[in-house]
Amino acid sequence: KVLTPDFYLPEYDVYVEYLGRSDFESRKEYSHKRDLYKKEGIHLIELYSDNLKSVNQLDWKFNERLRKIFKND
């Protein structure tokens, strides 16, 4: 399957996916996409609609997930 991410951040070598719906069933469906990224060794930040309630929340979530990627490397 071909992965088509929403954004790529070349300075961090990280892909960003905005996964529009945040209900339980949608998150289950997105797990397949997450598994593909993981299998290919591609760094991924996932953002859901509930992460976008405010700019501060989005900024915090994004930075938290980016730090986690760097910590694991």
N, C-alpha and C positions, 0 to 999 in steps of 0.2 A: 504494500500500500504506500502511496505517496503522501508524505507529510507536507501540509501547506500551512505553516504558522502565520499568525497575524503580524508578528514583528520579529526582527532579528537584531540583536545588539552586538555588532562585530567586536567592539572594544572589550566585551565580556565573554564573547562566544556563547551567548545565551539566547534562546528563543522564548518568545512570550506568546501565550495563547489566551485570548479572551473567550471564555466559555460562558456564553450569554445567560443561560438558565442555571439557577443554583439549587433547584430542588433535588431531592435524593435520587430520583430515577435518572435525571439528566447527569448527575455526577457519576452514577454507575456507568452510564453510556460512555462518558468521557474517559473512564479508566482504561478502555482499550487504546485510545490515543496516547495516554500517558505511558502505557506499557510499550508502545512502539518507540517512543522517544527514549525510554530507558534501555530498551534492547539495543538501540543504535548508539547508546552512550552520549546522547544529546542532552545538554542542560536545558531545562524547561522551567519557566515560571508560569503558573496557571493563575489567572484572575477570573473571578466570578462576578456576576452582577451585584451581589451583596457586598463586594469589596469596593464598590464605586459609590457608596452613599455620600462620601465627602472626599475632597482632594487629600485631606490629611490622612484619612483611612487608607486610601489608595496608595499614597506615598509610603505609609508605614508598612502595609502588606507587601508591596513590591520590594522595598529594602530588606525586610525580614527574610523574604524568600531568596533574594540575591545573596545575602550573608550566609544563609544555610548552604547554598551551592558552593560558595568559597570555602566554608568550614569543612565540607565533606571532601573537597579536593585536597 
